[in-house]
Amino acid sequence: MPEDQDINKLLESKFYCPRKFSEEIEKIHSDNVDMSYIDSIVFFCEKNNIDVESVPKLISKPLKEKIKCEAIELNFLKRTSHAKLPI
């Protein structure tokens, strides 16, 4: 039985769900104030030997919004307006 518990802990530490992934990225971002969310994700992937292309399915909606705001500030994305002005 102890071996089963060790295997389960190892599996939990290697496989991420969106919540756990987001927590890790938030922690990296808060510990390194000069690091953007995008940089934090790349750093996390390099540190854990994770392919960056496999990350999109792990990004939670709140984290996506933060990345989007950051990308707009860095001019990676165009600013969009959802409100229509009556003419």
Secondary structure, 3 states (H helix, E strand, C coil): CHHHHHHHHHHHHHCCCHHHHHHHHHHHHHHCCCCCHHHHHHHHHHHCCCCHHHCHHHCCHHHHHHHHHHHHHCCCCCCCCCCCCCC
